[in-house]
Amino acid sequence: MQRDTRKTVFGWAMYDWANSAFATTIMAAFFPIFFKKFWSAGADPVVSTAKLGMANSIAGIMVAVAAPILGAIADRSGAKKKFLLFFAFMGVVMTASLYLVSKGSWVMAIVLYVMATIGFSGGNVFYDSLITAVSSEKRMDLVSALGFSMGYLGGGLLFAVNVWMTLKPATFGFADAGQAVRFAFLTVALWWALFSIPLFLFVHELPVKKPDGAVSAVAAGLRQLRLTFREIRHLKVIFTFLVAYWLYIDGVDTIIRMALDYGMSIGFDSNDLILALLITQFVGFPSAIAFGWLGGKIGTKRAIYITIAVYSAVTIYAAFITHKNEFFLLAIVIGLVQGGVQALSRSYYARIIPVDKSAEFFGFYNLIGKFSVVIGPLLLGLTALFVRWMGYSSDTASRISILSIAVLFIAGGVILYFVDEKAGKNEARYLSAADGIIK
């Protein structure tokens, strides 16, 4: 198939438009707020934060364990799109089911949220791996950035409508804001399902010479995974990049998932926090494209360093903010770099892995990402609980806990310095040859 065609790139990028509604409306905004005020009504704010962190960690562990195995099987069977369809369907159904959860039923809310997050995160393993089927290496930064920019715009547009619904519930025929929030879960599920269609229509996987059947694909996929582990000593560049990525993306994902919870914990109004998230979305749309262009001009690795430096400063400053305008400023700055660090990391990694094993290696990539989400929210939650146990207020505990995230950005940046893209490409060619497939 031809890469870099408008139809295939558009179809691929539209999945980001589709599932980013879940990342924005559910993960970053309404679920943390609704979980704290509706499903965990009356609970200590620090305890509800810890519960939310645990939920994200559970989902992360489950995806992390399964992703490389499923990726290897998908590579051998040519079934990336089928796996993507399965996870997307699960995410859509579980998201819609949140509408049915009654007040105080925090356990059921957690179960459905974890399953929906698995659908979201698991689907991204196969979505990310399809970038090698739609883009040439030369245009990979821009194509990856286009996906994230479409995600910011699409997720932001639906989120804006959902925010409007909660602020003016009577305009939409709702009795109160709570009813509007519950209906928003249904709109996310519908949006996700509808705008996933272009990918399944226009994107085709790279052909597999001898695709395996269902049973043999499992055995072949497991053999491929074992081969990769045996050859790991030859993959120093990929391993080093994944360690660096693990650390700095831990900070990014923790901020995405816990920012609103943090803002509420230090006393900001939830409506102001939602407005800040909207700002991040719409700033992120052009900024992701700009970083795709910047990566092509100064080098992908240098552009990633810019985003890490900005995040480090933001995390430290966040511990000292006292006014909502400062939170809005942070939202703008985060919007400038969030899409950039995500898009450039994905395209940089795609350059140093074997194309014929993209699903398996993006399984490792997402494994690292999900284990970082295990550590980040857990670190933040446990730090807050410990400081509170020491006798400090909830506000102080939340502020001290956010400082721990800066260490992850700094450590990730240091390790990234030792990643050599040229050497990584040589490793990828070696691994393909070791498996008897030379691209």
BELTAZI-V710669 format. One record per residue. N is the residue number from 1. RES is the residue in one letter. PSI is psi in whole degrees, 0 to 359 (* if undefined). OMEGA is omega in degrees with one decimal (999 if undefined). Layout:
# BELTAZI-V710669
n=N res=RES psi=PSI omega=OMEGA
n=N res=RES psi=PSI omega=OMEGA
This chain:
# BELTAZI-V710669
n=1 res=M psi=157 omega=179.3
n=2 res=Q psi=137 omega=172.7
n=3 res=R psi=165 omega=174.0
n=4 res=D psi=16 omega=175.1
n=5 res=T psi=150 omega=-177.3
n=6 res=R psi=320 omega=-176.2
n=7 res=K psi=313 omega=-177.2
n=8 res=T psi=319 omega=178.5
n=9 res=V psi=317 omega=177.6
n=10 res=F psi=313 omega=-179.0
n=11 res=G psi=317 omega=179.4
n=12 res=W psi=313 omega=-176.9
n=13 res=A psi=332 omega=-178.4
n=14 res=M psi=338 omega=176.0
n=15 res=Y psi=326 omega=174.5
n=16 res=D psi=317 omega=174.9
n=17 res=W psi=319 omega=-175.7
n=18 res=A psi=303 omega=-170.3
n=19 res=N psi=349 omega=177.0
n=20 res=S psi=341 omega=174.1
n=21 res=A psi=323 omega=177.4
n=22 res=F psi=315 omega=-178.2
n=23 res=A psi=321 omega=-175.4
n=24 res=T psi=300 omega=-174.7
n=25 res=T psi=320 omega=-174.8
n=26 res=I psi=296 omega=-171.7
n=27 res=M psi=312 omega=-172.3
n=28 res=A psi=333 omega=-169.9
n=29 res=A psi=279 omega=-165.6
n=30 res=F psi=323 omega=-178.8
n=31 res=F psi=311 omega=178.0
n=32 res=P psi=319 omega=-179.0
n=33 res=I psi=311 omega=-178.0
n=34 res=F psi=324 omega=178.6
n=35 res=F psi=319 omega=-177.1
n=36 res=K psi=321 omega=-171.5
n=37 res=K psi=338 omega=-173.9
n=38 res=F psi=303 omega=-177.3
n=39 res=W psi=337 omega=177.3
n=40 res=S psi=35 omega=-176.7
n=41 res=A psi=130 omega=178.2
n=42 res=G psi=351 omega=-178.9
n=43 res=A psi=157 omega=174.9
n=44 res=D psi=132 omega=-179.5
n=45 res=P psi=323 omega=179.5
n=46 res=V psi=321 omega=179.0
n=47 res=V psi=317 omega=179.5
n=48 res=S psi=326 omega=175.2
n=49 res=T psi=317 omega=178.9
n=50 res=A psi=320 omega=178.0
n=51 res=K psi=317 omega=179.5
n=52 res=L psi=318 omega=176.8
n=53 res=G psi=319 omega=178.3
n=54 res=M psi=320 omega=179.8
n=55 res=A psi=314 omega=177.3
n=56 res=N psi=323 omega=-179.9
n=57 res=S psi=318 omega=179.2
n=58 res=I psi=313 omega=178.9
n=59 res=A psi=319 omega=179.9
n=60 res=G psi=317 omega=-179.5
n=61 res=I psi=316 omega=-176.2
n=62 res=M psi=318 omega=177.7
n=63 res=V psi=319 omega=-177.0
n=64 res=A psi=320 omega=-178.7
n=65 res=V psi=320 omega=-172.9
n=66 res=A psi=333 omega=-168.5
n=67 res=A psi=309 omega=-178.7
n=68 res=P psi=323 omega=179.8
n=69 res=I psi=311 omega=179.3
n=70 res=L psi=324 omega=178.1
n=71 res=G psi=317 omega=178.7
n=72 res=A psi=320 omega=178.4
n=73 res=I psi=317 omega=-179.9
n=74 res=A psi=322 omega=177.7
n=75 res=D psi=316 omega=-175.4
n=76 res=R psi=331 omega=-175.5
n=77 res=S psi=353 omega=-175.3
n=78 res=G psi=41 omega=-171.7
n=79 res=A psi=30 omega=-179.1
n=80 res=K psi=316 omega=-177.9
n=81 res=K psi=326 omega=178.2
n=82 res=K psi=317 omega=176.5
n=83 res=F psi=319 omega=178.2
n=84 res=L psi=317 omega=179.1
n=85 res=L psi=317 omega=-179.8
n=86 res=F psi=310 omega=-176.9
n=87 res=F psi=322 omega=178.1
n=88 res=A psi=317 omega=178.9
n=89 res=F psi=316 omega=178.8
n=90 res=M psi=317 omega=179.3
n=91 res=G psi=318 omega=-179.8
n=92 res=V psi=313 omega=-177.4
n=93 res=V psi=315 omega=-178.6
n=94 res=M psi=323 omega=177.7
n=95 res=T psi=314 omega=178.3
n=96 res=A psi=327 omega=-177.3
n=97 res=S psi=339 omega=177.1
n=98 res=L psi=335 omega=178.6
n=99 res=Y psi=332 omega=-173.1
n=100 res=L psi=352 omega=-173.9
n=101 res=V psi=127 omega=-175.7
n=102 res=S psi=167 omega=-178.5
n=103 res=K psi=136 omega=178.5
n=104 res=G psi=350 omega=-177.1
n=105 res=S psi=64 omega=-173.8
n=106 res=W psi=332 omega=179.5
n=107 res=V psi=312 omega=178.8
n=108 res=M psi=321 omega=178.1
n=109 res=A psi=318 omega=179.0
n=110 res=I psi=316 omega=-178.4
n=111 res=V psi=310 omega=-179.1
n=112 res=L psi=321 omega=178.9
n=113 res=Y psi=317 omega=178.7
n=114 res=V psi=315 omega=-180.0
n=115 res=M psi=320 omega=177.7
n=116 res=A psi=321 omega=178.8
n=117 res=T psi=324 omega=174.7
n=118 res=I psi=318 omega=176.5
n=119 res=G psi=316 omega=178.8
n=120 res=F psi=308 omega=-175.5
n=121 res=S psi=319 omega=179.0
n=122 res=G psi=319 omega=176.9
n=123 res=G psi=325 omega=-178.9
n=124 res=N psi=334 omega=175.7
n=125 res=V psi=312 omega=-175.5
n=126 res=F psi=329 omega=173.8
n=127 res=Y psi=311 omega=179.1
n=128 res=D psi=318 omega=-176.2
n=129 res=S psi=335 omega=-179.6
n=130 res=L psi=352 omega=178.4
n=131 res=I psi=329 omega=179.1
n=132 res=T psi=344 omega=178.2
n=133 res=A psi=341 omega=-175.7
n=134 res=V psi=346 omega=-173.8
n=135 res=S psi=142 omega=169.6
n=136 res=S psi=163 omega=-179.8
n=137 res=E psi=323 omega=-176.5
n=138 res=K psi=324 omega=-174.9
n=139 res=R psi=9 omega=-171.6
n=140 res=M psi=322 omega=177.9
n=141 res=D psi=314 omega=-178.1
n=142 res=L psi=319 omega=-179.5
n=143 res=V psi=315 omega=177.6
n=144 res=S psi=317 omega=179.1
n=145 res=A psi=324 omega=178.0
n=146 res=L psi=318 omega=178.3
n=147 res=G psi=311 omega=-179.1
n=148 res=F psi=323 omega=179.3
n=149 res=S psi=319 omega=175.7
n=150 res=M psi=324 omega=177.2
n=151 res=G psi=316 omega=178.8
n=152 res=Y psi=318 omega=-178.2
n=153 res=L psi=310 omega=-179.2
n=154 res=G psi=312 omega=178.1
n=155 res=G psi=323 omega=180.0
n=156 res=G psi=321 omega=-179.6
n=157 res=L psi=312 omega=178.7
n=158 res=L psi=321 omega=179.4
n=159 res=F psi=320 omega=178.5
n=160 res=A psi=317 omega=177.7
n=161 res=V psi=317 omega=-179.8
n=162 res=N psi=322 omega=176.3
n=163 res=V psi=317 omega=177.0
n=164 res=W psi=318 omega=178.2
n=165 res=M psi=319 omega=-177.4
n=166 res=T psi=329 omega=179.8
n=167 res=L psi=328 omega=-179.5
n=168 res=K psi=63 omega=-173.9
n=169 res=P psi=324 omega=-178.6
n=170 res=A psi=328 omega=179.2
n=171 res=T psi=329 omega=-178.0
n=172 res=F psi=7 omega=177.3
n=173 res=G psi=18 omega=179.5
n=174 res=F psi=150 omega=-179.0
n=175 res=A psi=325 omega=-179.3
n=176 res=D psi=179 omega=-177.7
n=177 res=A psi=327 omega=179.5
n=178 res=G psi=319 omega=177.5
n=179 res=Q psi=324 omega=178.1
n=180 res=A psi=320 omega=178.8
n=181 res=V psi=317 omega=179.9
n=182 res=R psi=321 omega=177.4
n=183 res=F psi=329 omega=178.9
n=184 res=A psi=327 omega=176.9
n=185 res=F psi=321 omega=178.2
n=186 res=L psi=320 omega=-179.6
n=187 res=T psi=325 omega=178.3
n=188 res=V psi=316 omega=179.9
n=189 res=A psi=316 omega=179.8
n=190 res=L psi=316 omega=179.1
n=191 res=W psi=313 omega=-179.8
n=192 res=W psi=313 omega=-178.3
n=193 res=A psi=315 omega=-174.2
n=194 res=L psi=313 omega=-173.2
n=195 res=F psi=3 omega=170.1
n=196 res=S psi=342 omega=-173.8
n=197 res=I psi=316 omega=-178.9
n=198 res=P psi=324 omega=179.0
n=199 res=L psi=314 omega=-176.8
n=200 res=F psi=338 omega=178.3
n=201 res=L psi=319 omega=-167.3
n=202 res=F psi=341 omega=-176.2
n=203 res=V psi=129 omega=178.3
n=204 res=H psi=141 omega=-179.3
n=205 res=E psi=155 omega=171.2
n=206 res=L psi=139 omega=-175.3
n=207 res=P psi=142 omega=173.8
n=208 res=V psi=129 omega=-174.1
n=209 res=K psi=310 omega=179.8
n=210 res=K psi=81 omega=-178.8
n=211 res=P psi=138 omega=-179.3
n=212 res=D psi=154 omega=172.8
n=213 res=G psi=180 omega=-173.2
n=214 res=A psi=310 omega=-176.5
n=215 res=V psi=312 omega=-178.8
n=216 res=S psi=332 omega=178.8
n=217 res=A psi=324 omega=178.6
n=218 res=V psi=312 omega=-179.9
n=219 res=A psi=316 omega=-179.5
n=220 res=A psi=322 omega=179.1
n=221 res=G psi=319 omega=178.0
n=222 res=L psi=323 omega=176.5
n=223 res=R psi=318 omega=179.2
n=224 res=Q psi=320 omega=179.5
n=225 res=L psi=319 omega=178.1
n=226 res=R psi=322 omega=177.8
n=227 res=L psi=317 omega=180.0
n=228 res=T psi=316 omega=178.8
n=229 res=F psi=323 omega=179.3
n=230 res=R psi=327 omega=-177.6
n=231 res=E psi=9 omega=-172.9
n=232 res=I psi=334 omega=178.8
n=233 res=R psi=340 omega=178.6
n=234 res=H psi=3 omega=-174.6
n=235 res=L psi=47 omega=-175.4
n=236 res=K psi=321 omega=-177.9
n=237 res=V psi=313 omega=179.3
n=238 res=I psi=316 omega=-179.9
n=239 res=F psi=315 omega=-179.1
n=240 res=T psi=318 omega=178.1
n=241 res=F psi=317 omega=-178.2
n=242 res=L psi=325 omega=176.6
n=243 res=V psi=314 omega=178.3
n=244 res=A psi=314 omega=179.9
n=245 res=Y psi=317 omega=178.2
n=246 res=W psi=316 omega=-175.3
n=247 res=L psi=309 omega=-174.7
n=248 res=Y psi=329 omega=178.7
n=249 res=I psi=338 omega=171.9
n=250 res=D psi=314 omega=178.7
n=251 res=G psi=317 omega=-179.4
n=252 res=V psi=309 omega=-176.6
n=253 res=D psi=325 omega=178.1
n=254 res=T psi=318 omega=177.6
n=255 res=I psi=317 omega=179.6
n=256 res=I psi=314 omega=-171.7
n=257 res=R psi=335 omega=-171.6
n=258 res=M psi=1 omega=-174.2
n=259 res=A psi=312 omega=-178.6
n=260 res=L psi=322 omega=176.5
n=261 res=D psi=319 omega=178.2
n=262 res=Y psi=315 omega=179.9
n=263 res=G psi=319 omega=178.0
n=264 res=M psi=324 omega=-177.8
n=265 res=S psi=332 omega=178.9
n=266 res=I psi=12 omega=167.2
n=267 res=G psi=7 omega=178.9
n=268 res=F psi=150 omega=178.7
n=269 res=D psi=140 omega=-176.0
n=270 res=S psi=327 omega=178.5
n=271 res=N psi=322 omega=176.6
n=272 res=D psi=323 omega=-179.3
n=273 res=L psi=322 omega=177.2
n=274 res=I psi=320 omega=176.4
n=275 res=L psi=320 omega=178.3
n=276 res=A psi=320 omega=178.8
n=277 res=L psi=322 omega=175.7
n=278 res=L psi=319 omega=178.2
n=279 res=I psi=315 omega=179.6
n=280 res=T psi=317 omega=-178.5
n=281 res=Q psi=312 omega=-173.3
n=282 res=F psi=335 omega=170.6
n=283 res=V psi=324 omega=-177.7
n=284 res=G psi=333 omega=-178.2
n=285 res=F psi=302 omega=179.5
n=286 res=P psi=332 omega=-176.3
n=287 res=S psi=323 omega=178.3
n=288 res=A psi=316 omega=176.7
n=289 res=I psi=317 omega=-178.4
n=290 res=A psi=320 omega=179.3
n=291 res=F psi=329 omega=173.6
n=292 res=G psi=319 omega=176.8
n=293 res=W psi=318 omega=-178.4
n=294 res=L psi=321 omega=178.8
n=295 res=G psi=324 omega=177.9
n=296 res=G psi=336 omega=-177.4
n=297 res=K psi=312 omega=-174.6
n=298 res=I psi=354 omega=-177.2
n=299 res=G psi=138 omega=-176.2
n=300 res=T psi=318 omega=-176.8
n=301 res=K psi=317 omega=178.8
n=302 res=R psi=321 omega=179.0
n=303 res=A psi=323 omega=176.2
n=304 res=I psi=321 omega=179.0
n=305 res=Y psi=323 omega=178.0
n=306 res=I psi=316 omega=-179.2
n=307 res=T psi=321 omega=179.6
n=308 res=I psi=318 omega=179.8
n=309 res=A psi=317 omega=179.7
n=310 res=V psi=316 omega=179.3
n=311 res=Y psi=321 omega=179.1
n=312 res=S psi=314 omega=179.7
n=313 res=A psi=319 omega=-179.2
n=314 res=V psi=316 omega=-177.0
n=315 res=T psi=319 omega=178.8
n=316 res=I psi=316 omega=-178.7
n=317 res=Y psi=327 omega=-177.4
n=318 res=A psi=333 omega=-178.3
n=319 res=A psi=346 omega=-174.0
n=320 res=F psi=2 omega=-176.8
n=321 res=I psi=147 omega=-178.9
n=322 res=T psi=348 omega=-175.5
n=323 res=H psi=149 omega=-177.5
n=324 res=K psi=330 omega=178.4
n=325 res=N psi=328 omega=175.9
n=326 res=E psi=324 omega=176.6
n=327 res=F psi=321 omega=176.8
n=328 res=F psi=320 omega=177.7
n=329 res=L psi=316 omega=177.4
n=330 res=L psi=322 omega=179.3
n=331 res=A psi=319 omega=178.3
n=332 res=I psi=313 omega=-177.8
n=333 res=V psi=318 omega=178.3
n=334 res=I psi=319 omega=177.8
n=335 res=G psi=328 omega=-179.7
n=336 res=L psi=331 omega=-172.5
n=337 res=V psi=345 omega=-173.2
n=338 res=Q psi=309 omega=178.5
n=339 res=G psi=327 omega=179.8
n=340 res=G psi=312 omega=-177.6
n=341 res=V psi=325 omega=179.4
n=342 res=Q psi=312 omega=-176.5
n=343 res=A psi=315 omega=-177.0
n=344 res=L psi=325 omega=177.0
n=345 res=S psi=318 omega=179.7
n=346 res=R psi=314 omega=-177.5
n=347 res=S psi=325 omega=178.3
n=348 res=Y psi=316 omega=-179.8
n=349 res=Y psi=320 omega=-178.9
n=350 res=A psi=334 omega=-179.7
n=351 res=R psi=334 omega=-170.9
n=352 res=I psi=12 omega=178.5
n=353 res=I psi=159 omega=175.9
n=354 res=P psi=128 omega=-178.3
n=355 res=V psi=323 omega=-176.7
n=356 res=D psi=353 omega=178.8
n=357 res=K psi=33 omega=-172.4
n=358 res=S psi=321 omega=-178.9
n=359 res=A psi=317 omega=178.6
n=360 res=E psi=313 omega=-176.6
n=361 res=F psi=329 omega=172.3
n=362 res=F psi=339 omega=169.5
n=363 res=G psi=316 omega=175.1
n=364 res=F psi=319 omega=-179.8
n=365 res=Y psi=313 omega=179.1
n=366 res=N psi=332 omega=173.2
n=367 res=L psi=312 omega=179.1
n=368 res=I psi=316 omega=179.2
n=369 res=G psi=319 omega=-177.9
n=370 res=K psi=326 omega=175.7
n=371 res=F psi=332 omega=174.4
n=372 res=S psi=325 omega=176.8
n=373 res=V psi=335 omega=173.5
n=374 res=V psi=314 omega=-173.6
n=375 res=I psi=316 omega=-173.7
n=376 res=G psi=298 omega=178.8
n=377 res=P psi=325 omega=179.2
n=378 res=L psi=317 omega=177.7
n=379 res=L psi=315 omega=-179.7
n=380 res=L psi=314 omega=-178.3
n=381 res=G psi=315 omega=-178.8
n=382 res=L psi=323 omega=176.9
n=383 res=T psi=316 omega=178.6
n=384 res=A psi=317 omega=179.1
n=385 res=L psi=320 omega=-179.5
n=386 res=F psi=315 omega=-179.4
n=387 res=V psi=322 omega=177.2
n=388 res=R psi=320 omega=177.8
n=389 res=W psi=330 omega=178.0
n=390 res=M psi=355 omega=174.7
n=391 res=G psi=3 omega=179.7
n=392 res=Y psi=164 omega=-178.7
n=393 res=S psi=166 omega=177.5
n=394 res=S psi=321 omega=179.6
n=395 res=D psi=312 omega=179.8
n=396 res=T psi=319 omega=-179.8
n=397 res=A psi=317 omega=-179.4
n=398 res=S psi=320 omega=-178.6
n=399 res=R psi=320 omega=179.2
n=400 res=I psi=321 omega=-177.3
n=401 res=S psi=325 omega=-177.1
n=402 res=I psi=335 omega=179.5
n=403 res=L psi=332 omega=-178.4
n=404 res=S psi=336 omega=-176.8
n=405 res=I psi=330 omega=-178.6
n=406 res=A psi=327 omega=179.9
n=407 res=V psi=324 omega=-177.9
n=408 res=L psi=320 omega=178.0
n=409 res=F psi=316 omega=-177.5
n=410 res=I psi=313 omega=-179.6
n=411 res=A psi=319 omega=178.2
n=412 res=G psi=320 omega=178.6
n=413 res=G psi=321 omega=179.4
n=414 res=V psi=314 omega=-178.0
n=415 res=I psi=325 omega=179.2
n=416 res=L psi=332 omega=-179.9
n=417 res=Y psi=330 omega=-175.1
n=418 res=F psi=5 omega=179.8
n=419 res=V psi=126 omega=-179.4
n=420 res=D psi=111 omega=-175.4
n=421 res=E psi=318 omega=-178.9
n=422 res=K psi=316 omega=178.2
n=423 res=A psi=326 omega=178.5
n=424 res=G psi=321 omega=177.5
n=425 res=K psi=323 omega=176.7
n=426 res=N psi=321 omega=176.9
n=427 res=E psi=318 omega=-179.0
n=428 res=A psi=318 omega=178.7
n=429 res=R psi=322 omega=178.9
n=430 res=Y psi=315 omega=-176.6
n=431 res=L psi=322 omega=176.1
n=432 res=S psi=318 omega=179.3
n=433 res=A psi=322 omega=-179.6
n=434 res=A psi=333 omega=179.3
n=435 res=D psi=3 omega=177.4
n=436 res=G psi=14 omega=179.9
n=437 res=I psi=110 omega=-179.2
n=438 res=I psi=117 omega=-179.1
n=439 res=K psi=* omega=999
